[in-house]
């Protein structure tokens, strides 16, 4: 995989945003495959409101967001806040590709995919600045820092290309969330975030109980947080995301 953009494609473009769009979309179209099934992608026509790419085999859709810099940061700018929230609630939002690159060398630093089913409304943050003469049109940011690590499938990480079989395996690992109901998916994603915060391959139930206050703020109407924790850890075990190693002991698979 060539991590450097073909800058000859931007000849004739003066607008910086257009240059970035042409270079990043061209690079992705040439180098990236569908993480859902491993087959080739095709590009939609420019300015399509739904997505930028679709899979020729499984029809999964992807929207590409890119930014220059050393990292993606915590948020990535997106379009209409109202539209994005509605898509997530209706389960019609696309999966996303996020790309960041070195501005001077036009070289890819990170490229990752986030499945459509990993998004929740609270990950979409309204931006104060709207569009001139359209005061009710509120833009948004995608808070990628609130997406669990297991939902970030890297093709390129810190300039290093990941193996294709690893990419496909990591996508399939959370595929069970696609059919989860909204409330349970919210809980599962929050539990996954807590697992990330532990930053350990193995952990105990007692260690996990330290997140009770945090989970209470996320689910204020639930008065049985510990019971819910045990229940969701059981679900993750059944889905082969975790395994039990002993009584009250868990390991991330």
GIVENSUL-V554484 format. One line per field, one symbol per residue. ss: DSSP state (2 for helix, 1 for strand, 0 for the rest). psi: psi as a letter, one per 30 degrees, with the letter a starting at -180 (. if undefined). burial: 1 if it has 16 or more other ideal C-beta (glycine too) atoms within 10 Angstrom, else 0. A space follows every 50 residues. Layout:
ss=???
psi=???
burial=???
//
This chain:
ss=00010022220000022222222222222220000000001110000000 00111000001111111100000011111122222222220000111111 11000011111111022200222111111110011111111112220022 20111110011002222222222022222002222222222222222200 01112222222222222200000022222222222222000111110011 110
psi=kkgkljfffgkfkekeeeeeeeeeeeeeeefkljfefgalllkllkgkfe lellkfefgkkkkkklkllflfaflkkabkeeeeeeeeefhgkllkkkkk lkeefhkkekklkjkeffkleffjkkkekbkkgiffjkllkjiffgklef gjjkekjhgkkkkeeeeeeeefegfffegkleeeeeeeeeeeeeeeeehk eklleeefffgeeefeffiffkgheeeeeeeeeeeeefghelkkflkgkl kk.
burial=00101000010000000011111110110011111110001011000000 11111000011111111000010011010110111011000011111111 11000101111111111111001100000000000001111101011101 11111100001100001101101101100100001111111111100100 00100001001000100110000010011001101100101100000001 010
//
